[in-house]
Amino acid sequence: MNEPSGRRERKKAATRQKIADTALRLFLERGYDAVGIRDVAAEADVAVTTLFSHFASKEALVFERDQDFERQLTRAVTDRAPREPLVPALRREIRAMVRHCTADGAAPIWRMIDASPALREYEELMRLRHAESLATAIAADLDLSQTTTACRTIARFVLDAYSLAREAPEPEAAVDEIFRMIEAAWEVA
């Protein structure tokens, strides 16, 4: 996450993180469905309105790094070195995301997500939104002359690579295997 610059921004970021950490702890202790928004707000010692000023929904509490991940994906395209090929830049970013989401302690969170239809649906919608943002960034790159369909397809492949690799027994090897296929598809496009 980007480091906030001013005192007010740092305080807002700290409150946001406290709410997210509290929610995750309660969800893992009691079960996602057994914890309400009011429970999270009370435990985090904030008003419900404060919670909603930081998170749009209960599901968003679980995916608190959603906007960071979306920004990182688009920056993999927009901030890559001049003449750096697109696919290796995306591979690096997906590898970093997979590392983060398969780190120690992540397994109980993913079991909770997999057990909840609401969280699975939220994750799917989030991935589709990330894919559209990524496709927009790819299409806006003047050095890449691909059709909108090609940009959207590759973006979806990249997001699916993240999901498939995260679930694989050897996540980093899976990233490499999947990205060999993505690279071949990009070359054909």
Secondary structure, DSSP 8 states (H G I E B T S, - for coil): -----SHHHHHHHHHHHHHHHHHHHHHHHH-GGG--HHHHHHHHT--HHHHHHH-SSHHHHHTTTHHHHHHHHHHHHHTS-TT--HHHHHHHHHHHHHHHHTSTTHHHHHHHHHH-HHHHHHHHHHHHHHHHHHHHHHHH-TT----HHHHHHHHHHHHHHHHHHHHSSSHHHHHHHHHHHHHHHHHH-
